[in-house]
Amino acid sequence: MRILLVAILLTSAMAFTVQAAGNVGKGEEIYKTICSACHGPDPNKDGPLGPSIAGSAKDLIEARVLRGQYPPGYKPKRDTKTMPPFPQYKDNIEDITAYLAKVKK
């Protein structure tokens, strides 16, 4: 019984931590208005120009969104230079990451 209670508390704390890291709603809004044009309406599927990005790591999102580059040592799904940087979203990296983590199937 005690182990079950500890497991429930830890699970709840982890869920809160993930949600607290970014605003999922804001991330969804940004994805739907900016990202979906190239990555498609479902982040779990490849889009017309960009690959699926659901569950992408924060360092990848930050490098692509802010600089239009890949993080050091990252092997891209598609090695293209098509995506421009979107530095105006520098304060929303956590939001985008939270949304993409939430929709990962």
C-alpha positions as CSV (number, residue, x, y, z in Angstrom):
1,M,0.0,0.0,0.0
2,R,2.8,2.4,0.9
3,I,4.6,1.7,-2.3
4,L,1.4,2.4,-4.3
5,L,1.0,5.7,-2.6
6,V,4.6,6.7,-3.3
7,A,4.2,5.7,-6.9
8,I,1.0,7.8,-7.3
9,L,2.7,10.8,-5.7
10,L,5.8,10.5,-7.9
11,T,3.7,10.1,-11.0
12,S,1.7,13.2,-10.1
13,A,4.8,15.2,-9.4
14,M,6.3,14.2,-12.7
15,A,3.2,15.1,-14.6
16,F,3.1,18.5,-12.9
17,T,6.8,19.1,-13.8
18,V,6.2,18.4,-17.5
19,Q,3.2,20.7,-17.6
20,A,5.0,23.4,-15.7
21,A,7.9,23.5,-18.1
22,G,5.8,25.2,-20.8
23,N,2.4,26.4,-21.7
24,V,0.9,23.6,-23.9
25,G,-1.9,25.8,-25.1
26,K,0.5,28.5,-26.3
27,G,2.7,25.8,-27.9
28,E,-0.3,24.4,-29.7
29,E,-1.3,27.9,-31.0
30,I,2.2,28.5,-32.3
31,Y,2.3,25.1,-34.0
32,K,-1.1,25.5,-35.7
33,T,-0.4,29.0,-36.9
34,I,3.3,28.7,-37.9
35,C,4.6,25.2,-37.9
36,S,1.7,23.3,-39.5
37,A,2.2,25.0,-42.9
38,C,5.3,22.9,-43.4
39,H,5.1,20.1,-40.8
40,G,1.4,19.4,-41.4
41,P,-1.6,19.5,-39.1
42,D,-0.6,16.4,-37.1
43,P,2.9,16.7,-35.6
44,N,3.1,12.8,-35.6
45,K,3.1,12.7,-39.4
46,D,5.4,14.1,-42.0
47,G,4.2,17.3,-43.5
48,P,4.5,18.5,-47.1
49,L,7.9,20.1,-46.5
50,G,8.9,19.1,-42.9
51,P,9.2,15.8,-41.1
52,S,7.1,14.7,-38.1
53,I,8.3,16.6,-35.0
54,A,6.1,15.3,-32.2
55,G,8.2,14.6,-29.1
56,S,11.2,16.5,-30.4
57,A,13.8,17.4,-27.8
58,K,14.1,21.0,-26.6
59,D,17.6,21.4,-27.9
60,L,16.5,20.4,-31.4
61,I,13.5,22.8,-31.3
62,E,15.6,25.6,-30.0
63,A,18.3,25.2,-32.6
64,R,15.8,24.9,-35.5
65,V,13.5,27.7,-34.4
66,L,16.1,30.2,-33.2
67,R,18.9,29.6,-35.7
68,G,17.5,27.3,-38.5
69,Q,20.3,24.8,-37.6
70,Y,20.6,21.4,-36.0
71,P,22.2,20.9,-32.6
72,P,25.8,19.6,-32.6
73,G,25.9,15.8,-33.3
74,Y,22.2,15.6,-34.3
75,K,21.4,13.4,-37.4
76,P,18.4,15.0,-39.1
77,K,15.5,13.1,-40.6
78,R,15.8,15.3,-43.7
79,D,19.0,17.3,-44.2
80,T,17.5,20.4,-45.7
81,K,18.1,24.1,-45.2
82,T,14.4,24.9,-46.0
83,M,13.4,26.0,-42.5
84,P,14.1,29.6,-41.8
85,P,14.8,30.7,-38.2
86,F,11.9,32.2,-36.2
87,P,13.8,34.2,-33.5
88,Q,10.6,36.0,-32.5
89,Y,9.6,32.7,-30.7
90,K,12.7,32.6,-28.4
91,D,10.5,33.0,-25.4
92,N,8.2,30.2,-26.5
93,I,10.6,27.2,-26.9
94,E,9.3,25.6,-23.7
95,D,5.7,26.1,-24.9
96,I,6.4,24.4,-28.3
97,T,8.4,21.6,-26.6
98,A,5.5,21.0,-24.1
99,Y,2.9,20.8,-26.9
100,L,5.0,18.5,-29.0
101,A,5.6,16.2,-26.0
102,K,1.9,16.1,-25.2
103,V,0.9,15.1,-28.7
104,K,3.5,12.4,-29.1
105,K,1.8,9.1,-29.9
